[in-house]
Amino acid sequence: MRNLLLDTGAFVALLDKSEDSYERCVDFFRSFKGEIFTTEPVLTETLYLLGPSIIAEKNCIDFILKGGAALVPQSAASLSRAITLMEKYKDIPMDFADATLVAFAEDADINEIFTLDLRGFNAYRIHGKRTFEIWPK
């Protein structure tokens, strides 16, 4: 079974019809067969970008509650790794949400990501070596 990480931009686009990438992201999401994971910081960032509309924020939480993506909590080890990654990629720069996704990718051996952040995820490497396969194409 395939595993996929969900980043903020794609998450927002899935839930906001006014986003330019809405159709492309929805089409990809509907066709994907596998398990989707995201981190708590990505959820927080997505809620912030969708807000302050309580309807949009509720839709975001419902997406998680209904199994649209599994929510990965942060551990002390993942927080430590996130800071290390943010320092390594400070020139891009890498934000905290992206760092938690890369840290989880390393822990879970996942290299596929659902993102609109081509600049970041084309540059980031899993364990400093492995590239991400970015969706949607």
N, C-alpha and C positions, 0 to 999 in steps of 0.2 A: 504494500500500500504506500502511496506517495504521501509525504508530509510537506507542508507549506507554511511559511511564516507570513503573517499579515502585518504590513506596515501602515502607518498613519494615513498617508495620502490616499492609498487604495481603499482603506477603511472609510474615510470621509466620502470618497467618490461613490462607494457602494450605497451610502445612506442619503446622499444629497443629490437630487435630480438636477440641480442647477450646475453641478460640476461638469466641466468639459469632458472628463473621462468617465462619466457615469455609465454610459451604454457599454463601453469597452470593458469596464470593470465588472459590471453586472453579467455580461455575456461570459467573461472568463470564469467568474464565481459559479455560475450555473453549470458550466461544463466541467469544472474541476471535480475529479474523483479522488478523494483522499481526506486526510485530516489536516485542519488548519489550526495554527497556534498563533497567539499574540501575547504580548506582555502587559503587565499592569501600566507601565509608563506609556505604552502606545494607546491603551484604552483612555488614560487620563488626557493625553494630547488630543485624541479624537473627540472626546467630550468637550474639551475646551474649544476646539475649532467649530464644532457643531452648535455650540451654545451662543447666546443664553437661552435658546428655545428649549423649553422643557419637553416639547414633543419630540424634537430631534434627539435630545439627550436620552429620553426614554427609549426611542427606537434603537439607539446605540446599545444601551444596556440590554434590551430585549434580544438584540442580535446575539449577544454572548449567552444569555440565559436560555435561548432556544437552540443553542448548539452551533451557531454560525462559525464560531472559533472557540477553541479551548484557551482559557486564560491561565497564563503561566505566572505564578508568584515569584517575587525576587527573593533570593537567599543572600546571605552575607557573602558567599563566594561569587555569586553573579554580580553583586554590587561592586565588589573589588575588581572583578574582571572588566566591568563596564568602565570604571575609572581608568584602568590601564589602556583600554581601547580608545577612549576619548582623548587621552594624552597622545597616543600613537597617531591618531588621525586628526589632530587639532588643526591642521592646515586645510582640511576639507570644509568646514569642521564637522565632526561627528557629534550629534546631540545624544542626550541620555537615552531616549527611546530607541534610537538606532543601535546604540551600544548594547542595550539589553537584548535586542534581537540577535546581534552577532554573538554575544555571549551564549544565548540559548542555542543558536545554531551549532556552536562548538560543542556544547553539552549533549545535544540531542542528535548530532550528526545529520543536520538538515541543511541542504544547500539551495533549496528553491524558495523564492520570496515573491510575494504579491505586493508590488510597490510601484510608485510613480517616481521615486527618487533614483533616477538612473545615475546621476553624478556620484552619489554616495555609494550605492550598492555595486556599481561597477568598479569602485576603488577598494572597498572593504574586502578583506580576505578572512576566511575561516581558518583559524590557527595560523594566520599569517601567510597561507599558501593557496588554499582552495577558493575558487571564485563562486559567486552566487549565480544561479540561473534565475533570471528576472522574468516575471510575468506581470501583466499581460504583454505579449510581444507587440 
